[in-house]
Amino acid sequence: MPKKPSAIDASTLLATKGSPPVVSGSLQRGQTVTETLVDLNFKVPVDFRTRFKRLAFEAGQLKNVQLLSRALDAWEREWQAQARNPKDKAG
């Protein structure tokens, strides 16, 4: 007779305010053990998604998160430089 599957602890399925969301135990390619990934849910246009995935592949960024992280870092550096030099802002 096959073993009965163990019961799922429902408390791990629901995120509570103030605690980080539950993540799966498997690592994505290139992810280190110390990194914890959580969902970032937003919608983008189809052409943006296609362009993003193509550029990530062409750049050798096997994880989309690597490209997104590099883009955010670059934008943050640019934003901080503009905050230090407000006269250099375009517009």
N, C-alpha and C positions, 0 to 999 in steps of 0.2 A: 504494500500500500504506500503511495507517495506521501512524502511529508507535507503537512499543511503549511502554506507560506506564513511567515511571521507577520504579525499585525503592524501596520504603519502607524507611527506616532504622528498624529495630526498636528501636534504643536509645532513640528518642524516645517509644515507646509505653509503656515501663515506667518507673514512678517508682522511684527508688532512695532508700534511707534518707538523709536529710539534704539532699536536693535537692527543690525545689518541683515539684509535678505539672505535666505538660505541659498547656497550655491552647490552645484554638483561636485562630487569628489574627483572627477576626471579633469585632466589638464588639457588645454588646447596646445597645438603645435607651437613650440617656442616659448611657452609660458613657464615661468619658474615656480617652484613650490611656494615661494613667499608671496606671490601675487594672488589676490582674490579678485575674481571678475564678477560683476553684477550686471544685470540687464540695464540697457539704456534704450528706452523705447521712444522712437519718434519716426515719423514718416518723411520720406524724401521723394522728389520726382523720379520717375523711372530712368530718365536720361542721366540724372545725378548718380543714381545707384550703379548704373552700367559704367559710367566714367570712373567712379570711385573704385569699383572692383577691378576694372581694367588697369588702372594706374597702380593699384596695390600689387597686382600680379606682375606687371612690368617692372616695378621697383624691387621685386623680390620680397615684398612684405607678405609673408605667408599668412599672417593673421591681419584681418582688417583693422583690428584694434591698434596694431603698430602704426599703420598709416594715419589713423585718426588721432593717435597720441602725438605723432610728429607734427601733424597739421595744427593741432591745438597748441603745442609748444611754440611753433613759429608764429601763430597769431598772437599768443600771449606776449612774446618778445616784442612784436611790432606794436601792440597796444601799449605796453609799458614804455617803449621809446617815445610814442606819441604823447603819452601822459607827462613825460619829462620835458618834452619840447612842444608845447601846444601850438606854436606858430607854424610848425611843419605839417600840421594837419591839412589834408586835402579837403576841399569842399567849399 
